[in-house]
Amino acid sequence: MKILVCISHVPDTTSKINFVDDATAFDKNGVQFIINPNDEFGLTRAIWYQQKQQAEVTVITVGDASCEPTLRKCLAIGANKAIRVDLNPIDGFQVAQQLSAHCKEENYDLIIAGRESIDYNGAMVPGMLSAMMEYNFVTNCMALEIEGNTAKASREIDGGIESVSCQLPLVIGAQKGLVEEKDLIIPNMRGIMQARQKSLTLQPAVDSQIKSSISKFEKPALKGAVKMVDPDQIDQLIDLLHNEAKVI
């Protein structure tokens, strides 16, 4: 079985976020980047198939050279090889087109992408990729079993969990539950050394379209000062909740 895991190179949520060029561009200075968590859940599941079913696991990202340390970490976790499409993408549609162009050359049985990235939270790329490839698609996927050419998956829906089955090839949007956080693989020294010997291929970008662009970033408004209310002043508390906070 051939598995492709799509990787997003995203800022750690503990990093301080700033914008430059009149708030039209993200400031990367001093920001720590990581594997998108939803992608990491998918990669861990792919490594399980590698160990249990001798699957070949390839990771891919669309980005510039700054993404390569993240791909090297994926190789240290256990991926067989990595691909970087040399493009600084503008939107999700452009990313999906680049991934589709690669996938049409390789005929993967299973394509795993995170249901969304934690930077833009667009949740668009897996669905668009499946449409371009005409593959079956399961998003919010929190369980997956594959026997032969049949996949059985569970996905989170409003108010419950839905179980579905379909034939490969398949695209999934992975999330927590596909594996748990305790199951994530921390690269050891052996994995890090082996990663240096594994293939990291630079692939040129194909012609693609841009359907949207960012005009400006804006930080959330600063929270107001905390108002302290004496425990005996219940009427004052009710008045503030009603007239200022407007929660009652």
C-alpha positions as CSV (number, residue, x, y, z in Angstrom):
1,M,0.0,0.0,0.0
2,K,1.3,3.5,-0.9
3,I,0.4,6.2,1.5
4,L,0.9,10.0,1.1
5,V,0.8,12.2,4.1
6,C,0.3,15.9,3.4
7,I,2.3,18.1,5.9
8,S,1.7,21.7,6.8
9,H,4.6,23.7,8.3
10,V,2.8,25.9,10.9
11,P,3.7,28.2,13.8
12,D,3.7,26.8,17.3
13,T,0.6,28.3,19.0
14,T,2.9,29.3,21.9
15,S,4.8,31.7,19.7
16,K,4.1,35.4,19.8
17,I,2.3,36.5,16.6
18,N,3.1,39.7,14.8
19,F,2.5,41.2,11.3
20,V,4.5,43.4,9.0
21,D,4.1,45.5,5.9
22,D,1.0,47.3,7.2
23,A,-0.4,44.0,8.6
24,T,-0.5,42.4,5.2
25,A,2.2,39.7,5.9
26,F,3.0,37.4,8.8
27,D,6.2,38.1,10.6
28,K,8.2,34.8,10.9
29,N,11.1,36.3,13.0
30,G,11.5,34.4,16.2
31,V,8.6,32.1,15.5
32,Q,9.0,28.3,16.2
33,F,7.4,26.1,13.4
34,I,6.1,22.6,13.9
35,I,4.3,19.8,12.1
36,N,0.6,20.7,11.9
37,P,-1.0,18.6,14.8
38,N,-3.8,17.2,12.7
39,D,-1.1,16.1,10.1
40,E,1.0,14.5,12.8
41,F,-2.0,12.4,13.9
42,G,-2.3,11.2,10.3
43,L,1.5,10.6,10.0
44,T,1.5,8.5,13.1
45,R,-1.4,6.4,11.8
46,A,0.5,6.0,8.5
47,I,3.6,4.7,10.3
48,W,1.3,2.1,12.0
49,Y,0.3,0.8,8.6
50,Q,4.0,0.8,7.6
51,Q,4.8,-1.4,10.6
52,K,1.8,-3.7,10.3
53,Q,1.2,-3.9,6.6
54,Q,4.5,-2.9,5.1
55,A,3.0,0.3,3.6
56,E,5.3,2.8,1.9
57,V,4.9,6.2,3.5
58,T,5.8,9.4,1.7
59,V,5.3,12.9,3.2
60,I,4.9,16.0,1.1
61,T,4.6,19.8,1.6
62,V,4.2,22.8,-0.6
63,G,6.5,25.5,0.6
64,D,9.9,27.1,0.5
65,A,13.2,25.8,2.0
66,S,12.2,26.8,5.5
67,C,9.9,23.8,5.5
68,E,12.7,21.2,5.2
69,P,13.4,20.8,9.0
70,T,9.8,19.8,9.4
71,L,10.1,17.3,6.6
72,R,13.3,15.9,8.2
73,K,11.4,15.5,11.5
74,C,8.7,13.5,9.5
75,L,11.5,11.3,8.2
76,A,12.9,10.8,11.7
77,I,9.4,9.8,12.9
78,G,9.5,7.0,10.3
79,A,8.4,8.2,6.8
80,N,10.3,6.5,4.0
81,K,10.8,9.6,1.9
82,A,9.9,13.3,1.7
83,I,9.0,15.7,-1.1
84,R,8.9,19.5,-1.1
85,V,7.1,21.2,-3.9
86,D,9.1,24.4,-4.4
87,L,6.4,27.1,-4.1
88,N,5.3,29.6,-1.5
89,P,1.6,29.1,-1.9
90,I,-1.0,31.9,-1.7
91,D,-4.2,29.9,-1.0
92,G,-5.5,26.4,-0.4
93,F,-6.7,25.9,-4.0
94,Q,-3.1,26.4,-5.2
95,V,-1.9,23.9,-2.7
96,A,-4.5,21.3,-3.7
97,Q,-3.5,21.8,-7.4
98,Q,0.2,21.2,-6.6
99,L,-0.6,18.1,-4.6
100,S,-3.0,16.8,-7.2
101,A,-0.3,17.1,-9.9
102,H,2.0,15.0,-7.9
103,C,-0.6,12.4,-6.9
104,K,-1.7,11.8,-10.5
105,E,1.8,10.6,-11.2
106,E,2.1,8.2,-8.3
107,N,-1.3,6.5,-7.8
108,Y,-1.4,6.5,-4.0
109,D,-3.9,4.1,-2.3
110,L,-4.4,6.4,0.7
111,I,-3.8,10.2,1.0
112,I,-3.8,11.6,4.5
113,A,-4.1,15.3,5.3
114,G,-5.0,17.1,8.5
115,R,-8.7,18.1,8.5
116,E,-7.3,21.7,8.8
117,S,-4.1,23.5,9.6
118,I,-3.8,25.5,12.9
119,D,-2.6,28.7,11.2
120,Y,-5.5,29.5,8.7
121,N,-8.0,26.8,9.8
122,G,-9.3,26.7,6.2
123,A,-10.2,23.0,6.2
124,M,-10.3,23.1,2.4
125,V,-7.3,21.3,0.9
126,P,-8.3,17.6,1.6
127,G,-11.7,18.1,0.1
128,M,-10.4,20.0,-3.0
129,L,-7.7,17.4,-3.5
130,S,-10.2,14.5,-3.3
131,A,-12.4,16.3,-5.9
132,M,-9.5,16.9,-8.2
133,M,-8.4,13.2,-7.9
134,E,-12.0,11.9,-7.9
135,Y,-11.1,9.8,-4.8
136,N,-13.5,9.0,-2.0
137,F,-13.2,11.4,0.9
138,V,-13.8,11.2,4.7
139,T,-13.1,14.4,6.8
140,N,-13.0,14.7,10.5
141,C,-11.7,11.2,10.5
142,M,-11.0,9.8,13.9
143,A,-10.7,6.0,13.2
144,L,-9.5,4.1,10.1
145,E,-9.1,0.4,9.4
146,I,-8.1,-0.9,6.0
147,E,-8.5,-4.5,4.9
148,G,-7.5,-5.3,1.3
149,N,-9.1,-2.6,-0.8
150,T,-11.8,-1.7,1.7
151,A,-11.5,1.1,4.2
152,K,-13.8,1.5,7.3
153,A,-13.7,4.9,8.9
154,S,-15.4,6.8,11.7
155,R,-15.8,10.6,11.5
156,E,-17.0,13.1,14.0
157,I,-20.3,14.8,13.2
158,D,-22.6,17.1,15.2
159,G,-23.9,15.2,18.1
160,G,-22.1,11.9,17.5
161,I,-19.8,9.7,15.4
162,E,-20.7,8.4,11.9
163,S,-19.2,5.1,10.6
164,V,-18.7,4.7,6.9
165,S,-17.0,2.3,4.5
166,C,-15.6,2.8,1.0
167,Q,-13.1,1.5,-1.5
168,L,-9.6,2.7,-2.0
169,P,-8.2,5.1,-3.2
170,L,-9.2,7.4,-0.4
171,V,-8.4,10.9,1.0
172,I,-9.0,11.5,4.7
173,G,-9.0,14.7,6.8
174,A,-7.3,13.4,10.0
175,Q,-7.8,14.7,13.5
176,K,-7.2,13.7,17.1
177,G,-8.7,10.2,17.7
178,L,-7.1,8.7,14.6
179,V,-4.4,8.3,17.2
180,E,-4.2,9.8,20.6
181,E,-1.6,12.3,21.7
182,K,0.1,9.7,23.9
183,D,0.7,7.6,20.7
184,L,2.6,10.4,18.8
185,I,6.1,9.3,17.9
186,I,9.0,11.3,19.4
187,P,12.1,10.9,17.1
188,N,14.9,9.1,18.8
189,M,18.6,9.4,18.0
190,R,18.5,6.4,15.6
191,G,15.5,7.9,13.7
192,I,17.3,11.3,13.5
193,M,20.4,9.7,12.1
194,Q,18.4,7.5,9.6
195,A,16.5,10.6,8.4
196,R,19.8,12.1,7.1
197,Q,20.1,9.2,4.7
198,K,16.5,9.2,3.5
199,S,15.4,10.9,0.3
200,L,14.1,14.5,0.4
201,T,13.2,15.4,-3.1
202,L,12.8,19.0,-4.4
203,Q,10.0,19.0,-6.9
204,P,9.3,22.0,-9.2
205,A,5.8,23.6,-9.0
206,V,3.4,23.2,-11.8
207,D,1.3,26.0,-13.2
208,S,-1.6,26.7,-10.9
209,Q,-4.4,29.1,-10.1
210,I,-5.0,31.4,-7.1
211,K,-8.6,31.8,-6.1
212,S,-8.2,34.0,-3.1
213,S,-5.6,36.2,-1.3
214,I,-5.2,37.8,2.1
215,S,-5.8,41.6,2.1
216,K,-4.9,42.2,5.8
217,F,-4.4,40.5,9.2
218,E,-5.9,41.8,12.4
219,K,-5.3,40.8,15.9
220,P,-8.2,40.3,18.3
221,A,-9.1,43.4,20.3
222,L,-7.4,43.7,23.7
223,K,-9.5,42.6,26.6
224,G,-10.6,45.3,29.0
225,A,-9.5,45.7,32.5
226,V,-10.9,43.3,35.1
227,K,-13.6,44.8,37.4
228,M,-13.6,43.5,40.9
229,V,-17.0,43.3,42.7
230,D,-17.3,42.9,46.4
231,P,-19.0,39.6,47.3
232,D,-21.7,41.4,49.1
233,Q,-22.6,43.6,46.1
234,I,-24.8,41.1,44.2
235,D,-27.0,43.8,42.7
236,Q,-23.9,45.5,41.2
237,L,-22.6,42.2,39.8
238,I,-26.0,41.5,38.2
239,D,-26.1,45.1,36.7
240,L,-22.6,44.7,35.2
241,L,-23.4,41.3,33.7
242,H,-26.6,42.6,32.2
243,N,-25.6,46.0,31.0
244,E,-21.8,45.7,30.3
245,A,-21.0,42.1,29.6
246,K,-24.5,41.5,28.2
247,V,-24.5,37.8,29.1
248,I,-27.8,37.8,31.0
